[in-house]
Amino acid sequence: MWEYTDKVREHFLNPQNVGEVENPDGVAEVGSLACGDALKLTFKLDENQRIKDIKFKTFGCASAIASSSALTEMVKGMTLDEAMKITNQDIAAYLGGLPQEKMHCSVMGKEALEKAIENYRGAPAKEPGAQIVCECFGVTDKEIERAVRENNLTTVEEVTNYTKAGGGCGTCHEAIRQIIERVRFGAEQKPAVKPKLSNIQKIKMIEETLEREIRPSLKLDGGDIELIDVEGNRALVATRGMCATCKAADITLKHFVEKKLRDLVSPDLVVEEVTP
Amino acid sequence: MTTVYLDNNATTQVAPEVLEAMLPYFSKFYGNPSSMHSFGGQVARKIREAREQVAALIGAQPDEIIFTSCGTESDNAAVRSALYSSPEKRHILTSRVEHPAIRALCAHLAGQGYRITELAVDKDGCLDMDQYEKNLTPDTVIVSLMWANNETGVIFPVEEASRMARERGIPFHTDAVQAAGKIPIDMKQNAVDMMSISGHKLHAPKGIGILYVRKGTKFSPFMIGGHQERERRGGTENTPSIIGLGKACELAAQRLDRENTYVRQLRDRLETALLKAIPQSRVNGSTLHRLPNTTNISFEFVEGEGILLMLDQHGICASSGSACTSGSLQPSHVLRAMGVPFTMAHGSIRFSLSIYNTQDEIDLVIEKLPSIIERLRSMSPYWNPLKETCNAT
């Protein structure tokens, strides 16, 4: 069960401003049924160009409904410029926090608000030049970049929590990783990034690590290991001696060999055993 | 507020008789059944009795029962034993709707070079037996098909499937965690070689399971250690839980009829009333080949987590195949495999009953759920009340 704050529960069980404003000044629809949550936001301005009335309709989980309700309460009475400054963290903070995995609900609220305001102002709905990165949930590179920048995200998992990108088939994980790197290190000079290894460098480092760190331990148990090939991030190995017949060998491979290679060579290496 | 527990496929309450049978083995009779003294020996005798009780429920012989720690361990032990026994074979045949204990294990094995075939299911969650037969190959090292599905209750034709595997000399494993105690299982009537059962799904405590291994089946232990379980599963016996599971199996055998009369009738009543009261709702999975205690109903255009939280306000416990409740962002793999549309999959709720449920509890759900769905639909941008009027006429 999710750990929701009392405020989330309150806004879910008694949501404010449900419905649609008649003759709205701005409208936006974000999300989709396939994605599992969607939000339709409508608002009307008063004579001073402040948000007089704002309503939502949301399909989604408790935190999606609560985020929508919170958002409408927060922006009522604001000018559009003020409302544009609301971030997804503001929405989450208003609710006393959201579980990490549910942060995308606050992002959806922020997106809907922005789109509704753009709709009123007549600005383009889609950011120019945006490319879909996550096909499963229809998330663009611009959206991911922004979530990374505004929430200081560092891992693919966090990006998934905030934008849903990468939460489906997973084929875009590498692309997301690159966006994270680009946003985090692109602007400044690259201090912490390890240089990308060429295949030959990688093979050399793996061989050295096997010799120095791994073989001595395996040999104690009468086993041995050999590097067969490296394909991208996959290190293909064959086990020899006792390892080849040992039932605990695949545990050793994952927990010991792979961990060592990840620590010492490259963090995204996967060790796979090939049959000799 | 009293709890209305309709989530028995997740776990069940320990039967009072089971708890009573267990208690002395925590305090008074704490001996190790392997000991040479009679203080331990009396516990060993009690374990023997429990083994007989388990065997009786499934028409097996006592020495075909291995006590394990849970269904997942049993599944792992069964599959890995088969792989170890036939190291030259590299193909595993399973289905797309298996429990994670099998699915994740197979995905892991795929990474080690095994070829995995996950059989598709139709919109009712049933297997295509022609497809099944086609995938029984000389390279197939094991078949693992669940007996009954945890999310929908749909029953696979395990008797027939196991015989087809046997004819080709392929070991057959079934995860019967949801089936045991709910439908009759008789190992004399099928050709299953290995079968997993979990205690806490049939009113025994959590942390105890069994692996049935048919006599004559090659078996290589997963847990290597002492001589316990005739050297097929090392580790000091979890004596209170084993004794509890024995008692639970004895009760289950006595209550099997009640599952198929009383529980079935409660389930049908709940299902019929909800489908009638709530427009745009439907049952997921075959209603013909199904456990008597399970119903999985989708309510279109609403999301399952909201339904569960609102039911929770009334003390009603159920579960959902929606993305939001799983934390995986996608609706349940079972509903997706059945091709349930997204509009329906996100709003799916599973009620799973037990003999401890009452008419009054079912009536409470029938009273509360329609207004919950209506309320959530009124918030949903996809729900068009006009459509409801059209459908109602």
Interface residues (C-beta under 8 A of the other chain):
Chain A: W2 R9 F12 L13 P15 V18 E29 L33 A34 G36 D37 A38 L39 K40 K57 T58 F59 G60 C61 A62 S63 A64 I65 E101 C136 F137 T160 K164 G167 G168 K247 D250 V270 E272 E273 V274 T275
Chain B: R80 Y84 G111 Q112 G113 F301 V302 E303 E305 G306 L309 M310 Q313 S322 A323 C324 T325 G327 S328 L329 Q330 P331 F342 T343 H346 S378 M379 S380 P381 Y382
